[in-house]
Amino acid sequence: MKEFPDILGLKLVEAEKILSAMTCDFIVSETVSQRKQPVEGDYRVIRQRIEGDVLAVTICRIPD
């Protein structure tokens, strides 16, 4: 089984740099806030799980 770094809570750009440097295969999916108003802020990793040899990363906009 392949080892993946803990990127939970990181900004997406930081997480992508780490995963790319380690040549990890990953997929990104976005979720949105349950609030009706749009959220401004950076995308952050809110979930990560291993699916075979790929790290599935879920991101969401988190207010600054």
TACOR-V709982 format. One record per residue. PHI is phi in degrees with one decimal (* if undefined). OMEGA is omega in whole degrees, 0 to 359 (* if undefined). Layout:
phi=PHI omega=OMEGA
phi=PHI omega=OMEGA
//
This chain:
phi=* omega=181
phi=-77.7 omega=177
phi=-89.0 omega=177
phi=-123.1 omega=179
phi=-74.4 omega=175
phi=-84.8 omega=182
phi=-115.2 omega=182
phi=-58.3 omega=179
phi=90.1 omega=180
phi=-77.2 omega=171
phi=-64.9 omega=183
phi=-57.0 omega=182
phi=-62.7 omega=178
phi=-68.2 omega=180
phi=-61.9 omega=180
phi=-62.9 omega=178
phi=-62.3 omega=180
phi=-63.9 omega=181
phi=-65.1 omega=178
phi=-67.3 omega=179
phi=-62.9 omega=180
phi=-91.3 omega=183
phi=49.5 omega=177
phi=-89.4 omega=174
phi=-81.9 omega=181
phi=-149.3 omega=174
phi=-125.3 omega=183
phi=-120.4 omega=172
phi=-129.0 omega=184
phi=-106.3 omega=171
phi=-121.1 omega=182
phi=-121.3 omega=178
phi=-64.2 omega=177
phi=-75.6 omega=177
phi=-69.0 omega=181
phi=-78.8 omega=182
phi=-87.9 omega=179
phi=-65.9 omega=180
phi=-103.5 omega=175
phi=-96.8 omega=178
phi=144.9 omega=181
phi=-86.7 omega=172
phi=-75.2 omega=176
phi=-129.1 omega=178
phi=-77.0 omega=180
phi=-111.5 omega=178
phi=-157.7 omega=173
phi=-142.9 omega=178
phi=-149.5 omega=181
phi=-92.4 omega=177
phi=-124.0 omega=184
phi=70.0 omega=178
phi=-104.2 omega=183
phi=-124.2 omega=176
phi=-94.4 omega=178
phi=-92.7 omega=185
phi=-115.0 omega=175
phi=-107.7 omega=182
phi=-120.5 omega=178
phi=-152.0 omega=174
phi=-72.2 omega=179
phi=-117.7 omega=180
phi=-59.5 omega=179
phi=-71.7 omega=*
//
